[in-house]
Amino acid sequence: QEESDKNITISNEVRPEDFQVMQNNPTKENNAEIERNGKKEFSHTNGNEESQCSIDERSQESQNCYCGRERNLGIVELQCGGCSKWFHENCVSVPIGKCVPFMSNYSFLCKLCNSSGIESFSKKQTTFSQMCGTALANLMQQSKADGKERSMFSKDREVIPYIVSNWESLTPMARRIKQTWHNTLHKAVLKDSEIFLCDERGHDGSMYGLVHQDLGKIGPSYDAVSRGPQKLNIDSSSSQGTFGVPKGRSSKRKFFDGQMTGAGKKVKSDLVMPKLPPNGYPLEHPFNKDGYRYILAEPDPHAPFRQEFDEGQDWAGKPIPGWLYRKLTPSNVLIALHDRAPQLKVSEDRLSVTGEKGYCMARATHGVNRGTWYFECTIEDMPEGSATRLGWSQALANLQGPLGYDKFSYSWRSRKGTKFHESKGYHYADVGYGQGDTLGFLIHLPKTSETIPLPQIYKDKPLVKFKSYLYYEEKDEMQLELKNMKPLPKSKIVFYKNGKSFGTAFENINAGTYYPAISLYKSCTVSLNFGPSFKHSPEENFKPICNLAHDATIEQAMTDLLFFTENKGKLRLDNL
């Protein structure tokens, strides 16, 4: 039981910058040992909130690595910025380059905490204080392995030689030719007396040691390390590590090289993508408008020179290579938050839309360019004077207008059942539709050749940053698209009302990729059903729109692979 108590970690303190230390033992101020049902528990209070968990539960939560084995201080281990767990180097699949144990100048997310499901690792710039701390920790571990248990080491005979022999592993900085950095190192040690011990009275010259000698507590400092992976924003995590026990709840964090951080002054890694919100898209984002489209990007782990780029230090003022990223393909078909008129209100589950004032439009996240596909819409609310036009739209259709306004979209209006294309209304159904009706939308796009068209390549497009996320920026080539537009023979669109088909609405429609789309007039509300289960399935053979999510992921991967194959040997960081 005593051994279990030692393994419990409870710490809400803000930590110093160079190495992370977590307090193992509960404090008397915030924790009280109690006994329930024969089990020892700790009650930890924070303001008016109180959480209690048993020692058995804490032990389970503190399990490290994918393999479940205990920590091994003799090898390189990485601490995740999301769950704070430690992972052995040989259990991690992401390349980490040259590293040594007890490093703190890195950011790491395990595959369970990263929104992409892939591990991410980047090495950060290092201070001399960090280098010295890492060197001392490794020297202590080595002496322990040799059975000597030393805590003080000679600056000239041990610390500096260790740094010199492991320079590339300790820091991305170029090797120093002159030895003036020896004095810089010594000044850093003297300055950081809360972290280092320094004895200059010995016959071997200056002797260095660590104030806190529990090596298991050394690691990187993440701003969100104590908040759990669900709230992790790795973009705002500090790139420096911490070492030293916090002095109290109100103690400030001490930073190396005289730097202090406060509100609005966090150390940031600008190129690390934060975790996405639960709805799968950034809450603040650019909209497709004014002739430009924005496609959310994520790091491409398969891109050449990915690690070299992550470990690079100075990209300020330089364009970010688009081929190092890839289009983020949504895992489900939903209403696109960026590809809609901003005045439309989208529900939290992104499956219903409410209008406001004049006609404006929203599209789905996925589109089709071949095959037979189907989705449904239900009119949830239609106040007097409101109306809808529902149907199919290409990417360049005007969002600030009704569906069917231009050559890129086809729609069915609620009033009188009129169908629209290029702003021209045609008689289609004898009656319209209203609140409570479920409408079906089927599109048939026959294959024109044996070649399967792949999605658009975005890796050659420029990247722009907006609110910590990167987006590909694409200019609309409206005139070029109109010039190349031609009808697709034997294609058709069919509309359904409560399971009844009103026949073919449009045929030989313009070739292209079509997205489920809705346009709303005033405050009506429409919900969408992309499948696989529908209220009224048509008799024709079709695929539900929801299947597009899986297909799009495969096709986008093929597109990216083709890009790298065609540009093999041409993609280099030194050409930027």
Secondary structure, DSSP 8 states (H G I E B T S, - for coil): -HHHHHT---------SSS-----S--TTTEEEEEETTEEEEEEEETTEEEEEEHHHHHHHT--TTT-----TTS-EEE-TTT--EEEGGG--S---S--TT--SEEEE-TTTSTTSS-EEEE----HHHHHHHHHHHHHHHHHHTT-----EEIIIIIHHHHHHTHHHH-SS---SSTTHHHHHHHHHHH-TTTEEEE--STTS-EEEESS--GGG-EE--TTTTT-GGG--GGGS-SSEE-S----TT-----GGG----TT-----TTS-----TTSS-SS---SBTTEEEEEEEE-TTSTTHHHHHH----TTS---GGGEEE---SS--EEEEEE-TTSEE-TTSSEEE--SS-EEEEES--BSSEEEEEEEEEEE--TT-EEEEEEE-TTS-SSS-TTSSTTEEEEESSTT-EEETTEEE---SS---TT-EEEEEEEE--SSSS-------TTS-EEEETTEEEEEEE--HHHHHHH--B-TT-EEEEEETTEEEEEEEES-B-S-BEEEEEEESS-EEEEE-SSS-SS--SS--EEGGGHHHHHHHHHHHHHHHHHHHTTTT--GGG-
